Amino acid sequence: MTDRVHAYLAERRDRVVEELTGWVRLRSVAGESEHDIDLTRSAKWLAGALRDTGFPVVEEWGATGWPAVYAEWCETPDAPTVLVYSHHDVRAAKDGQWEETPPFEPALRDGRLYGRGTSDAKGQVLAHLWGVRAHLAATGRTAPAVNLKFLVEGEEEAGSPHFAQVVEEHRDRLDADLVVFSDTVLWRVDHPAICTSVRGQLLAHLEVRGPLRDVHSGAVSGPAPNPVLELSELLARLHDDKGRVALPGFYDDVAEASERTRADLAALPFSDEDWLTRSETRGIGGEEGYTVLERLWTRPAVEVLTVVAGDPVGPPTGAIPAVAAADLGIRTVPDQKVADVAGKLRRWVAENIGDHVDYELTVAEETGQEPYRTPEDHPALDALADAMREGFGAPPGRMGNAGGGPAELLARTLDVPVVFFGTGLPEDRWHDSDERVSVDVLLAGAATLAHLWPRLATPHERR
């Protein structure tokens, strides 16, 4: 079966690239109303591709601006049911910041397809479709070895604000024995790894207000409150000299990684030089006492994502700005809770902001996401490891994902475990300019999925 799967996909390599290219051309940007029609077109493109693959039930859920696509192929009564989760919306992209190609005009270079969504996450969804096609072609089956359901949302990049509503409204359709969550990464092309966790996420926006309007510094410099300085001092106090987050009680609920998890991460091929090259991050910082990969996947973090003040365009105005603002991103880990962390942030800002300025802190709890970890000994991980060995030709390790997603929401609402499988790499430049995906990894991912479904099926179906 392994040879048949790989041969089937190799013969259709150009078609895989052609399909992904056509889908990526649709500007399905989340959270921007001018792209609502593009999100609708993207959902309809996916619905058509699912029907072409053979899914007998395909539906569009949600509303304008956040359309989800649902599909099911449940024709094997004795087999388990697997729900595949991913998303078809993408991050906003500015054409002038992309060097390889405009973000929605995909280009194939040196085995990589460049374009917004090629890796995060349209490429991952397409790997699933081709995995089903290869599975059927290699086995001669007329339906998958497991009962498959797909739920591909259209607002993940906006924090999935309506996703819980979608799941609740259609809860009776989503019963499953397992969720396969495909919005994640592998470790390296030559050393794949199974992702076993995602961190949680909480976003916050802080505005610090000084003068009632921008005021000429020559008139008030000295006694006037400067919101840029106040904001800068506050942000500088977010971490202590050990790289730890300075919010009181922030680590009270942080669960230490198990010995197995730490051993799994230590077994991955890693060097500082390789990491800096692939991540394009220039230097290594963070919490002392933990390895780079432990900091990345098992420890919480607080980052400053944007800082805005004054008028940065054109010559300096020579004015003290009225407002300085920053966006913060907080990554949480088990057993932290978004609501608790939000409360700690609010108290810390209130206690540390200067009394000569005003401020407003907005914490987006409604789009916060809790962390999730797959049970270490769940048998689906063994099935996935076997399938990845067939798909990539190498035994996989184990890793985590520094980002987040609604995995905990799905696990809690559906009361089933979640396992992760994606076809991204750390160097795929998610959310950045020149996003890209390796076509070889896409095909290896599709081959993995073609081998996974028989391994998850009832014993008499396994091959």
C-alpha positions as CSV (number, residue, x, y, z in Angstrom):
1,M,0.0,0.0,0.0
2,T,2.9,2.4,0.8
3,D,4.2,2.2,-2.8
4,R,0.7,2.7,-4.3
5,V,0.0,5.7,-2.1
6,H,3.3,7.5,-2.9
7,A,3.0,6.6,-6.6
8,Y,-0.6,8.0,-6.8
9,L,0.4,11.3,-5.2
10,A,3.7,11.6,-7.2
11,E,1.8,11.3,-10.4
12,R,-0.6,14.0,-9.3
13,R,2.0,16.4,-7.9
14,D,1.3,19.1,-10.5
15,R,-2.5,18.8,-9.9
16,V,-2.0,19.3,-6.2
17,V,0.0,22.5,-6.8
18,E,-2.6,23.7,-9.4
19,E,-5.5,23.2,-6.9
20,L,-3.7,24.9,-4.1
21,T,-2.7,27.8,-6.4
22,G,-6.3,28.4,-7.4
23,W,-7.5,28.3,-3.9
24,V,-4.8,30.7,-2.6
25,R,-5.8,33.3,-5.2
26,L,-9.0,33.8,-3.3
27,R,-8.3,36.6,-0.7
28,S,-10.1,34.9,2.2
29,V,-8.8,37.4,4.8
30,A,-10.5,37.0,8.2
31,G,-11.9,40.0,10.1
32,E,-12.1,42.5,7.2
33,S,-15.5,43.2,5.9
34,E,-14.3,44.0,2.4
35,H,-13.2,40.4,2.1
36,D,-16.5,38.8,3.2
37,I,-17.2,37.9,-0.4
38,D,-13.8,36.3,-0.8
39,L,-14.4,34.2,2.3
40,T,-17.7,33.0,0.8
41,R,-15.9,32.2,-2.5
42,S,-13.2,30.3,-0.5
43,A,-15.9,28.3,1.3
44,K,-17.6,27.4,-1.9
45,W,-14.3,26.4,-3.5
46,L,-13.7,24.0,-0.6
47,A,-17.2,22.7,-0.7
48,G,-16.8,21.8,-4.4
49,A,-13.4,20.1,-3.8
50,L,-14.9,18.0,-1.0
51,R,-17.7,16.9,-3.3
52,D,-15.2,16.1,-6.0
53,T,-13.3,13.9,-3.5
54,G,-16.5,11.9,-2.9
55,F,-18.0,13.3,0.2
56,P,-21.8,12.7,-0.1
57,V,-22.8,15.4,2.4
58,V,-21.3,18.9,2.1
59,E,-22.8,21.9,3.8
60,E,-21.9,25.6,4.4
61,W,-22.4,26.7,8.0
62,G,-22.1,30.1,9.6
63,A,-22.9,33.5,8.1
64,T,-21.4,36.1,5.8
65,G,-17.9,37.0,7.0
66,W,-17.3,33.7,8.8
67,P,-18.5,30.8,6.7
68,A,-17.5,27.3,7.8
69,V,-17.7,24.2,5.6
70,Y,-18.9,20.9,7.0
71,A,-18.7,17.5,5.2
72,E,-19.3,13.9,6.2
73,W,-18.6,10.5,4.8
74,C,-20.1,8.0,7.2
75,E,-20.6,4.7,5.5
76,T,-18.7,2.3,7.7
77,P,-20.9,1.5,10.7
78,D,-18.4,-0.6,12.7
79,A,-15.6,1.9,12.3
80,P,-14.8,4.9,14.5
81,T,-15.7,8.4,13.5
82,V,-13.0,11.0,13.1
83,L,-13.7,14.8,12.9
84,V,-11.0,16.8,11.0
85,Y,-10.7,20.4,12.1
86,S,-8.9,23.2,10.2
87,H,-9.6,26.7,8.7
88,H,-9.7,28.3,5.2
89,D,-9.4,31.9,6.3
90,V,-6.0,33.7,6.2
91,R,-4.2,36.6,7.7
92,A,-4.1,40.0,6.1
93,A,-1.1,40.6,3.8
94,K,0.4,43.7,2.3
95,D,1.5,43.3,-1.3
96,G,4.4,45.8,-0.9
97,Q,6.0,43.7,1.9
98,W,6.3,40.5,-0.1
99,E,9.5,39.9,-2.2
100,E,8.9,36.5,-3.7
101,T,5.4,37.1,-5.1
102,P,2.3,39.2,-4.3
103,P,0.6,37.3,-1.5
104,F,-2.4,36.2,-3.6
105,E,-0.5,35.4,-6.8
106,P,1.1,32.1,-5.8
107,A,4.5,31.2,-7.3
108,L,6.4,27.9,-7.3
109,R,10.1,28.2,-6.6
110,D,12.6,25.5,-5.6
111,G,10.0,23.1,-4.5
112,R,8.1,25.7,-2.4
113,L,4.8,27.3,-3.2
114,Y,4.7,31.0,-2.0
115,G,1.4,32.7,-1.2
116,R,-0.8,33.6,1.8
117,G,-2.5,30.4,3.1
118,T,-0.2,28.0,1.3
119,S,0.9,26.6,4.7
120,D,-1.5,28.2,7.2
121,A,-3.8,26.4,6.5
122,K,-5.2,25.8,3.0
123,G,-2.3,23.6,2.2
124,Q,-3.1,21.5,5.3
125,V,-6.7,21.1,4.3
126,L,-5.7,20.2,0.7
127,A,-3.4,17.5,2.1
128,H,-6.4,16.0,3.8
129,L,-8.4,15.9,0.6
130,W,-5.5,14.2,-1.3
131,G,-5.0,11.9,1.6
132,V,-8.6,10.6,1.2
133,R,-8.2,10.3,-2.5
134,A,-4.9,8.4,-2.2
135,H,-6.4,6.2,0.5
136,L,-9.3,5.2,-1.7
137,A,-7.1,4.7,-4.8
138,A,-4.6,2.5,-3.0
139,T,-7.0,0.3,-1.2
140,G,-9.7,0.1,-3.8
141,R,-12.3,1.1,-1.2
142,T,-15.5,3.0,-2.2
143,A,-15.6,4.8,1.2
144,P,-12.9,5.6,3.8
145,A,-11.9,3.0,6.4
146,V,-13.2,5.3,9.1
147,N,-16.2,7.6,9.2
148,L,-14.9,11.1,8.3
149,K,-16.3,14.4,9.2
150,F,-14.7,17.7,8.2
151,L,-15.3,21.1,9.9
152,V,-13.2,23.9,8.3
153,E,-14.0,27.3,9.8
154,G,-13.6,30.7,8.2
155,E,-12.5,33.0,11.1
156,E,-9.6,31.3,12.9
157,E,-7.2,34.1,12.2
158,A,-9.7,36.5,13.9
159,G,-9.7,34.4,17.0
160,S,-12.7,32.2,16.1
161,P,-15.3,34.5,17.8
162,H,-18.3,32.6,16.4
163,F,-16.8,29.1,16.3
164,A,-18.2,28.1,19.7
165,Q,-21.6,29.2,18.4
166,V,-21.3,27.1,15.3
167,V,-20.2,24.0,17.3
168,E,-23.1,24.5,19.7
169,E,-25.7,25.0,17.0
170,H,-24.6,21.8,15.2
171,R,-23.5,19.8,18.2
172,D,-25.8,16.8,17.2
173,R,-23.9,16.5,13.8
174,L,-20.4,16.5,15.3
175,D,-20.3,13.3,17.4
176,A,-16.9,11.7,16.9
177,D,-14.5,9.3,18.6
178,L,-11.5,11.5,17.8
179,V,-10.6,15.0,16.5
180,V,-7.6,15.4,14.1
181,F,-6.6,19.0,14.4
182,S,-4.8,20.3,11.3
183,D,-3.5,23.7,12.0
184,T,0.0,23.0,13.2
185,V,3.6,22.2,12.2
186,L,6.2,19.5,11.9
187,W,9.8,19.8,13.1
188,R,11.9,19.2,10.0
189,V,11.6,17.7,6.6
190,D,14.1,15.0,7.4
191,H,12.9,14.5,11.0
192,P,9.1,14.8,11.3
193,A,7.5,15.1,14.7
194,I,4.0,14.6,16.1
195,C,2.6,17.8,17.7
196,T,1.1,16.9,21.1
197,S,0.1,20.3,22.5
198,V,-0.9,23.9,21.7
199,R,-0.6,26.9,24.0
200,G,-3.6,29.1,24.9
201,Q,-3.9,32.6,23.7
202,L,-5.1,35.9,25.2
203,L,-4.9,39.3,23.4
204,A,-5.0,42.7,25.1
205,H,-4.8,46.3,23.9
206,L,-3.5,49.1,26.2
207,E,-3.9,52.8,25.5
208,V,-2.0,55.3,27.7
209,R,-3.2,58.9,27.5
210,G,-1.1,62.0,28.3
211,P,-1.9,65.4,27.0
212,L,-5.5,66.1,25.8
213,R,-4.0,66.5,22.3
214,D,-0.6,66.4,20.6
215,V,1.2,69.3,22.1
216,H,4.4,71.1,20.8
217,S,7.2,69.9,23.0
218,G,8.8,73.3,23.1
219,A,5.8,74.6,24.9
220,V,5.3,71.9,27.6
221,S,8.4,69.6,27.5
222,G,9.3,68.6,31.1
223,P,6.2,68.9,33.1
224,A,3.8,67.4,30.5
225,P,3.0,63.7,30.9
226,N,4.5,61.7,28.1
227,P,2.4,58.5,27.3
228,V,5.2,57.0,25.2
229,L,7.6,57.0,28.2
230,E,4.9,55.7,30.6
231,L,4.0,52.9,28.2
232,S,7.6,52.1,27.6
233,E,8.4,51.9,31.3
234,L,5.4,49.7,31.9
235,L,6.3,47.3,29.1
236,A,9.8,47.1,30.3
237,R,8.5,45.8,33.6
238,L,6.6,42.9,32.1
239,H,9.6,40.6,32.6
240,D,12.1,40.3,35.3
241,D,15.9,39.8,34.8
242,K,15.4,36.0,34.6
243,G,13.1,36.3,31.7
244,R,10.0,35.5,33.8
245,V,6.7,37.2,33.4
246,A,6.4,39.7,36.2
247,L,2.6,39.6,36.8
248,P,2.1,38.5,40.4
249,G,0.7,34.9,40.6
250,F,1.2,34.4,36.8
251,Y,3.0,31.0,37.4
252,D,0.8,29.8,40.2
253,D,-1.2,27.4,38.0
254,V,1.5,26.5,35.4
255,A,1.9,22.7,35.3
256,E,5.5,21.6,34.8
257,A,6.1,19.4,31.7
258,S,6.3,15.7,32.4
259,E,9.6,13.9,32.3
260,R,8.5,12.1,29.1
261,T,7.6,15.4,27.4
262,R,11.0,16.9,28.3
263,A,12.8,13.8,27.1
264,D,10.8,13.9,23.8
265,L,11.8,17.5,23.2
266,A,15.4,16.8,24.1
267,A,15.5,13.9,21.5
268,L,14.7,16.3,18.6
269,P,17.7,17.3,16.5
270,F,18.4,20.9,17.6
271,S,21.1,23.4,17.6
272,D,21.0,27.1,18.3
273,E,22.5,27.9,14.8
274,D,19.8,25.8,13.1
275,W,17.0,27.3,15.1
276,L,18.2,30.9,14.5
277,T,18.5,30.2,10.7
278,R,15.1,28.6,10.4
279,S,13.2,30.9,12.7
280,E,14.9,34.1,11.5
281,T,14.8,35.4,15.1
282,R,18.5,36.8,15.4
283,G,18.9,35.8,19.1
284,I,17.6,33.6,21.9
285,G,16.0,34.9,25.0
286,G,13.3,33.9,27.4
287,E,12.9,32.2,30.7
288,E,16.1,30.9,32.4
289,G,16.2,27.3,33.5
290,Y,14.5,25.8,30.4
291,T,15.7,24.8,27.0
292,V,14.7,26.7,23.9
293,L,12.1,24.1,22.9
294,E,10.8,23.9,26.5
295,R,10.4,27.7,26.5
296,L,8.6,27.5,23.2
297,W,6.2,24.7,23.8
298,T,5.8,24.1,27.6
299,R,6.2,27.5,29.2
300,P,3.9,30.6,29.0
301,A,5.0,33.9,27.4
302,V,3.9,37.5,27.1
303,E,4.8,39.4,24.0
304,V,4.4,43.0,22.8
305,L,3.0,42.7,19.3
306,T,2.6,46.4,18.3
307,V,3.5,49.8,19.6
308,V,2.0,53.0,18.1
309,A,2.5,56.6,19.1
310,G,2.9,60.0,17.5
311,D,3.0,60.4,13.8
312,P,5.7,58.1,12.3
313,V,5.1,59.2,8.7
314,G,7.1,62.1,7.3
315,P,9.3,64.5,9.2
316,P,9.0,64.5,13.0
317,T,6.3,66.9,14.3
318,G,8.1,67.9,17.4
319,A,5.0,67.2,19.5
320,I,4.4,65.1,22.6
321,P,1.7,62.6,21.5
322,A,-1.6,62.5,23.2
323,V,-1.8,58.7,23.1
324,A,0.5,55.7,23.0
325,A,-0.9,52.2,22.5
326,A,0.4,48.6,22.5
327,D,-1.1,45.2,21.7
328,L,-0.1,42.3,23.9
329,G,-0.2,38.6,23.2
330,I,-0.2,36.2,26.1
331,R,0.5,32.5,25.5
332,T,-0.7,30.2,28.3
333,V,0.0,26.6,29.2
334,P,-1.7,23.9,31.3
335,D,-3.2,24.5,33.9
336,Q,-3.6,28.3,33.4
337,K,-7.1,29.7,32.6
338,V,-7.7,32.7,30.3
339,A,-10.0,34.4,32.8
340,D,-7.5,34.1,35.7
341,V,-4.7,35.5,33.5
342,A,-6.9,38.4,32.3
343,G,-7.6,39.3,35.9
344,K,-3.9,39.3,36.8
345,L,-3.1,41.5,33.9
346,R,-5.8,44.0,34.8
347,R,-4.6,44.2,38.4
348,W,-0.9,44.6,37.4
349,V,-1.6,47.4,35.0
350,A,-3.8,49.2,37.5
351,E,-1.1,49.0,40.2
352,N,1.8,49.9,38.0
353,I,0.5,52.7,35.7
354,G,1.5,56.2,36.7
355,D,-1.0,58.5,38.3
356,H,-0.3,61.4,36.0
357,V,-1.7,59.6,32.9
358,D,-5.0,58.0,32.0
359,Y,-5.3,54.6,30.4
360,E,-7.7,52.0,29.0
361,L,-7.0,48.3,28.9
362,T,-9.1,46.0,26.8
363,V,-8.7,42.3,27.3
364,A,-10.3,40.1,24.6
365,E,-11.5,37.3,26.8
366,E,-14.3,36.5,24.3
367,T,-11.7,35.3,21.8
368,G,-9.3,33.8,24.3
369,Q,-8.3,30.2,23.8
370,E,-7.3,27.7,26.5
371,P,-4.2,25.4,26.1
372,Y,-4.6,21.7,25.2
373,R,-2.4,18.7,25.5
374,T,-3.1,15.3,23.9
375,P,-3.1,12.4,26.5
376,E,0.5,11.1,26.3
377,D,-0.5,7.4,25.9
378,H,-3.5,7.7,23.7
379,P,-3.4,4.9,21.1
380,A,-4.2,7.4,18.3
381,L,-0.7,8.8,18.7
382,D,0.8,5.3,18.0
383,A,-1.4,5.0,14.9
384,L,-0.3,8.5,13.8
385,A,3.4,7.6,14.4
386,D,3.1,4.5,12.2
387,A,1.3,6.5,9.5
388,M,4.0,9.2,9.6
389,R,6.7,6.7,9.3
390,E,5.1,5.4,6.1
391,G,4.3,8.9,4.8
392,F,7.7,10.6,5.5
393,G,10.0,7.5,5.4
394,A,11.4,8.3,8.9
395,P,10.3,7.6,12.5
396,P,8.7,10.8,14.0
397,G,9.6,12.4,17.3
398,R,7.2,14.5,19.4
399,M,7.0,18.3,19.7
400,G,4.5,21.1,20.6
401,N,3.1,24.1,19.0
402,A,3.9,27.5,20.3
403,G,0.6,28.9,18.9
404,G,-3.0,28.2,19.7
405,G,-6.4,27.2,18.3
406,P,-9.8,26.0,19.4
407,A,-8.5,22.5,20.3
408,E,-9.6,22.7,24.0
409,L,-13.0,24.0,22.9
410,L,-13.5,20.9,20.6
411,A,-12.2,18.5,23.2
412,R,-14.4,19.9,26.0
413,T,-17.6,20.4,23.9
414,L,-17.4,17.0,22.1
415,D,-15.9,15.2,25.0
416,V,-13.2,13.5,22.9
417,P,-9.4,13.6,22.6
418,V,-7.7,15.7,20.1
419,V,-4.6,14.7,18.1
420,F,-2.6,17.1,15.9
421,F,-1.3,16.7,12.4
422,G,-0.2,19.5,10.1
423,T,2.1,20.0,7.1
424,G,3.7,23.3,8.2
425,L,7.3,23.9,9.1
426,P,8.8,26.5,11.5
427,E,10.4,28.2,8.5
428,D,7.1,28.5,6.5
429,R,6.7,32.2,7.7
430,W,3.1,32.0,9.0
431,H,1.6,35.4,9.4
432,D,4.6,37.0,7.8
433,S,5.5,38.1,4.3
434,D,6.5,35.4,1.8
435,E,4.6,32.6,3.5
436,R,5.4,29.3,1.8
437,V,4.9,25.6,1.9
438,S,7.1,22.7,0.8
439,V,5.3,20.6,-1.9
440,D,7.3,17.5,-0.8
441,V,5.9,18.0,2.8
442,L,2.4,18.4,1.5
443,L,2.6,15.1,-0.4
444,A,4.2,13.3,2.5
445,G,1.4,14.7,4.7
446,A,-1.2,13.4,2.3
447,A,0.5,10.0,2.3
448,T,0.5,10.0,6.1
449,L,-3.2,10.7,6.2
450,A,-3.8,8.0,3.6
451,H,-2.1,5.5,5.9
452,L,-3.7,6.9,9.1
453,W,-7.3,6.1,8.3
454,P,-6.9,2.3,8.1
455,R,-4.8,2.4,11.3
456,L,-7.6,4.1,13.2
457,A,-10.3,1.8,11.8
458,T,-11.6,-1.3,13.6
459,P,-9.0,-4.1,13.8
460,H,-10.3,-6.1,10.8
461,E,-9.9,-3.0,8.6
462,R,-6.3,-2.3,9.5
463,R,-3.6,-3.0,6.8
